[in-house]
Amino acid sequence: MDLTIIKHAVEADDGIKRLSMAFVKKHAAPDRTRLSAELCTDITKELDKLGLVTLPKRLPRSENEFIFVIKKESPLGHVVAVAGSLAALDEVGANPLPRIFENYPQAKAQLVS
């Protein structure tokens, strides 16, 4: 699995890139016919090793869907990390801002893995 082309694309676009899952699959596993949950998990781990995070955090299995790939060590990457931590706390009922996701219902779905 060689995702360095994705890393370079993200770097060229100032730390964020919108990509189709078809493009991601093409570079992650060109021999695979479809995206499985296991392959999506492997892709997420490989991107993490390259210093990248995705939105949504849980990759979609449809090749027609799009994701954002973000450089972890960027201002936006840090915001995603903080928001993800807040979403994780909300999942276990320990959110210090308990009503925050009522105002942003789509955000939590993107941040929870």
C-alpha positions as YAML, in Angstrom:
chain: A
units: angstrom
residues:
- id: 1
  name: MET
  ca: [0.00, 0.00, 0.00]
- id: 2
  name: ASP
  ca: [1.68, 3.16, -1.22]
- id: 3
  name: LEU
  ca: [-0.19, 6.33, -0.33]
- id: 4
  name: THR
  ca: [2.70, 8.78, -0.75]
- id: 5
  name: ILE
  ca: [0.96, 10.31, -3.77]
- id: 6
  name: ILE
  ca: [-1.86, 11.33, -1.43]
- id: 7
  name: LYS
  ca: [0.61, 12.77, 1.05]
- id: 8
  name: HIS
  ca: [2.24, 14.84, -1.71]
- id: 9
  name: ALA
  ca: [-1.16, 16.03, -2.97]
- id: 10
  name: VAL
  ca: [-2.09, 17.19, 0.54]
- id: 11
  name: GLU
  ca: [1.22, 19.01, 0.93]
- id: 12
  name: ALA
  ca: [0.81, 20.69, -2.46]
- id: 13
  name: ASP
  ca: [-2.61, 22.03, -1.44]
- id: 14
  name: ASP
  ca: [-1.56, 23.61, 1.86]
- id: 15
  name: GLY
  ca: [-2.49, 20.69, 4.10]
- id: 16
  name: ILE
  ca: [-5.93, 19.60, 2.87]
- id: 17
  name: LYS
  ca: [-7.23, 17.70, -0.13]
- id: 18
  name: ARG
  ca: [-10.70, 16.46, -1.11]
- id: 19
  name: LEU
  ca: [-10.45, 13.03, -2.70]
- id: 20
  name: SER
  ca: [-12.86, 10.40, -3.95]
- id: 21
  name: MET
  ca: [-12.72, 7.00, -2.34]
- id: 22
  name: ALA
  ca: [-12.24, 5.60, -5.86]
- id: 23
  name: PHE
  ca: [-8.97, 7.57, -6.11]
- id: 24
  name: VAL
  ca: [-7.89, 6.43, -2.65]
- id: 25
  name: LYS
  ca: [-8.67, 2.77, -3.45]
- id: 26
  name: LYS
  ca: [-6.86, 3.02, -6.77]
- id: 27
  name: HIS
  ca: [-3.65, 3.97, -4.96]
- id: 28
  name: ALA
  ca: [-4.12, 1.89, -1.82]
- id: 29
  name: ALA
  ca: [-5.18, -1.40, -3.36]
- id: 30
  name: PRO
  ca: [-5.51, -1.31, -7.15]
- id: 31
  name: ASP
  ca: [-6.00, -5.08, -7.29]
- id: 32
  name: ARG
  ca: [-9.08, -5.01, -5.00]
- id: 33
  name: THR
  ca: [-12.52, -4.88, -6.56]
- id: 34
  name: ARG
  ca: [-14.26, -3.17, -3.65]
- id: 35
  name: LEU
  ca: [-13.64, -1.28, -0.44]
- id: 36
  name: SER
  ca: [-14.11, -3.47, 2.61]
- id: 37
  name: ALA
  ca: [-14.30, -2.25, 6.20]
- id: 38
  name: GLU
  ca: [-10.93, -3.93, 6.81]
- id: 39
  name: LEU
  ca: [-9.32, -2.17, 3.83]
- id: 40
  name: CYS
  ca: [-10.71, 1.19, 4.99]
- id: 41
  name: THR
  ca: [-9.21, 0.58, 8.44]
- id: 42
  name: ASP
  ca: [-5.85, -0.30, 6.87]
- id: 43
  name: ILE
  ca: [-5.94, 2.85, 4.73]
- id: 44
  name: THR
  ca: [-6.67, 4.97, 7.81]
- id: 45
  name: LYS
  ca: [-3.72, 3.42, 9.66]
- id: 46
  name: GLU
  ca: [-1.40, 3.96, 6.70]
- id: 47
  name: LEU
  ca: [-2.47, 7.59, 6.33]
- id: 48
  name: ASP
  ca: [-1.89, 8.06, 10.06]
- id: 49
  name: LYS
  ca: [1.70, 6.80, 9.63]
- id: 50
  name: LEU
  ca: [2.14, 9.45, 6.94]
- id: 51
  name: GLY
  ca: [0.92, 12.18, 9.31]
- id: 52
  name: LEU
  ca: [-2.54, 12.52, 7.77]
- id: 53
  name: VAL
  ca: [-6.09, 12.37, 9.16]
- id: 54
  name: THR
  ca: [-9.39, 12.07, 7.34]
- id: 55
  name: LEU
  ca: [-12.87, 13.48, 7.59]
- id: 56
  name: PRO
  ca: [-14.97, 11.51, 8.06]
- id: 57
  name: LYS
  ca: [-12.80, 9.65, 10.49]
- id: 58
  name: ARG
  ca: [-14.40, 6.32, 9.50]
- id: 59
  name: LEU
  ca: [-13.83, 6.00, 5.76]
- id: 60
  name: PRO
  ca: [-16.88, 5.28, 3.62]
- id: 61
  name: ARG
  ca: [-16.96, 2.02, 1.71]
- id: 62
  name: SER
  ca: [-18.55, 3.52, -1.37]
- id: 63
  name: GLU
  ca: [-16.19, 4.60, -4.14]
- id: 64
  name: ASN
  ca: [-18.66, 7.38, -4.98]
- id: 65
  name: GLU
  ca: [-18.10, 9.14, -1.64]
- id: 66
  name: PHE
  ca: [-15.54, 11.89, -1.03]
- id: 67
  name: ILE
  ca: [-13.28, 12.47, 1.96]
- id: 68
  name: PHE
  ca: [-11.00, 15.22, 3.16]
- id: 69
  name: VAL
  ca: [-7.41, 14.28, 3.87]
- id: 70
  name: ILE
  ca: [-5.73, 16.72, 6.26]
- id: 71
  name: LYS
  ca: [-2.15, 17.13, 7.41]
- id: 72
  name: LYS
  ca: [-2.08, 16.38, 11.17]
- id: 73
  name: GLU
  ca: [0.56, 18.98, 11.97]
- id: 74
  name: SER
  ca: [-1.36, 21.94, 10.57]
- id: 75
  name: PRO
  ca: [-3.78, 24.36, 12.21]
- id: 76
  name: LEU
  ca: [-6.74, 22.54, 10.65]
- id: 77
  name: GLY
  ca: [-5.29, 19.16, 11.64]
- id: 78
  name: HIS
  ca: [-5.08, 20.35, 15.24]
- id: 79
  name: VAL
  ca: [-8.68, 21.60, 15.15]
- id: 80
  name: VAL
  ca: [-9.82, 18.20, 13.86]
- id: 81
  name: ALA
  ca: [-7.88, 16.48, 16.67]
- id: 82
  name: VAL
  ca: [-9.48, 18.68, 19.34]
- id: 83
  name: ALA
  ca: [-12.96, 18.25, 17.86]
- id: 84
  name: GLY
  ca: [-12.41, 14.49, 17.64]
- id: 85
  name: SER
  ca: [-11.45, 14.37, 21.30]
- id: 86
  name: LEU
  ca: [-14.58, 16.31, 22.18]
- id: 87
  name: ALA
  ca: [-16.70, 13.89, 20.13]
- id: 88
  name: ALA
  ca: [-15.08, 10.91, 21.86]
- id: 89
  name: LEU
  ca: [-15.84, 12.45, 25.27]
- id: 90
  name: ASP
  ca: [-19.42, 13.03, 24.15]
- id: 91
  name: GLU
  ca: [-19.75, 9.35, 23.21]
- id: 92
  name: VAL
  ca: [-18.96, 8.33, 26.80]
- id: 93
  name: GLY
  ca: [-21.07, 11.08, 28.39]
- id: 94
  name: ALA
  ca: [-18.12, 13.13, 29.62]
- id: 95
  name: ASN
  ca: [-18.34, 16.10, 27.24]
- id: 96
  name: PRO
  ca: [-17.53, 19.37, 29.06]
- id: 97
  name: LEU
  ca: [-19.77, 21.12, 26.51]
- id: 98
  name: PRO
  ca: [-22.73, 18.72, 26.52]
- id: 99
  name: ARG
  ca: [-24.94, 20.60, 24.05]
- id: 100
  name: ILE
  ca: [-22.30, 21.45, 21.46]
- id: 101
  name: PHE
  ca: [-23.28, 18.69, 19.03]
- id: 102
  name: GLU
  ca: [-26.94, 19.69, 19.19]
- id: 103
  name: ASN
  ca: [-25.92, 22.82, 17.30]
- id: 104
  name: TYR
  ca: [-23.66, 20.92, 14.87]
- id: 105
  name: PRO
  ca: [-25.30, 17.53, 14.26]
- id: 106
  name: GLN
  ca: [-23.21, 16.66, 11.19]
- id: 107
  name: ALA
  ca: [-19.93, 17.29, 12.98]
- id: 108
  name: LYS
  ca: [-20.14, 14.41, 15.41]
- id: 109
  name: ALA
  ca: [-20.84, 11.87, 12.66]
- id: 110
  name: GLN
  ca: [-17.70, 13.00, 10.85]
- id: 111
  name: LEU
  ca: [-15.48, 12.88, 13.93]
- id: 112
  name: VAL
  ca: [-16.42, 9.58, 15.57]
- id: 113
  name: SER
  ca: [-14.63, 6.48, 14.34]
...
